[in-house]
Amino acid sequence: MSLNTVLNTKFDIFRVLEELSKTNPLFNSELEFQFYLAWKIKELYKTDKEMLKKYTKILYDEARLIEGLPVSNPTELSSLVCELLSK
């Protein structure tokens, strides 16, 4: 799948939650996912501010994509996502 295809794909939180529930039944609702995300951000703030910057960049760029706006650096976004997925 090309980067353009990924960037032009609409983000569907319900599809993401369904996929996550297959591998991690902890996420059975959007609320649980949001709680986990907030918890992760809180923990990163305490322990790893560099990683928090990366998460923040990804979340900001994803929000722009959801609204149909361009991201400033698609290559950087792709690299950050790949980096986090590889951990």
N, C-alpha and C positions, 0 to 999 in steps of 0.2 A: 504494500500500500504506500503510495507516495505521500510526501508531506502535504502537498496541495489537497489531496483527498482527505487527509486527517483534519486539516485546518478548515475545510469546507463542510465537515460533518457536524451536524447539530449535536450538542451534548444532551443526552437523555438520562437524567438522574435515576429514573425508574429502571432503565436497562442496566445501569451501573450497579444499583442496589441488588437487582436480581442476580447478576453475575457474582457479586460479592457474597451474597447469601449462600451460593453454592459452595464456595471455598471457605467462607467464614460466617457461620450462622449467627454470629453476634449482631450483624447488621441486618435486622429484619424490618427496619423502617428508616425513613429519611431522618427522623429525629435521632435515632441511635447513631447513624452515620455522622450527623452534624455534631453530636456530643463527642464522638471519637475524634473527629477532626479538631474540635476546640481543645480537647484534652491533649492531643498531639502537639498543637501549637503552643499550649501552656508549657508542656514538658520541654519542647525545643527551646523556648525562651529561657528556661532555667539552665539547660545543659549544652545547647549547641546553636548559638546565634547564627553561624554560617549556614547551617542546614535550614534554619528558620527563614533566612533570606531567600533561599532557593524555593521553599514551599510557598512563600509569599509571592514571589515572581510568577510561579506556575498558576496559583489561584487568581492573581490579577489578570494574567494573560487569558486564562480560561473564561473569566467573566467578560473580557472584551470580545472573545470569540462568540460566546453565547449571545451577546448583543449585536453581533454582526460587524464588529469593529476590527480593524487590523491590529496585529501585535507589532511591537517595535522591532523585534528580532526573532523571527520564526525558527531560525537555526539554534539559537540559544534555548528557546523553549523546548525544542525537540531534544536537545542534549540533556537538559535538566530532567525531563520526563524519563529518558532512557537511563540516566544515572540513578534516579530514585527507583525505577523498576528493577534495576540490576541488584539492588540491596536486599 
